[in-house]
Amino acid sequence: VQLQASGGGLVQPGGSLRLSCTINGFALDYYAFGWFRQAPGKDRDFVATISGTGKSTFTANSVKGRFTITRDNAKNTVYLEMNNLRPEDTAVYYCAAHSNPVLSPSKRNRESETKYDYWGQGTLVTVSS
């Protein structure tokens, strides 16, 4: 099982990036996926999650309206579209897989990194002028 995050880089405030998480080793239909991020000197935080079918998504309040999570099971890829980026979005972004494709009704569980079974290596996003 392997998750490979990519697409990070340096972008100016107000700019956009699309992160990709390519998954190998299992059928995506049976997993939910999430994006988390860790800023320098801070804990890793929840960003967004998507169900196995892609019909259900949740995003953190801090990125709501600016970030969108999607998935393409045929391409074995999960995406995080990030718009109107801010300096406080600077972080290493990680994708993760959850073995239950149905998202929990509990916000706490949906946003808990301990509920995810597999993790990618992270990709750095730097928002700076």
Secondary structure, DSSP 8 states (H G I E B T S, - for coil): -EEEEE--EEE-TT--EEEEEEEESS-GGG-EEEEEEE-TTS-EEEEEEE-SSSS-EEE-TTTTTTEEEEEEGGGTEEEEEE-S--GGG-EEEEEEEES-SS--S-HHHHT-GGG--EE---EEEEE--
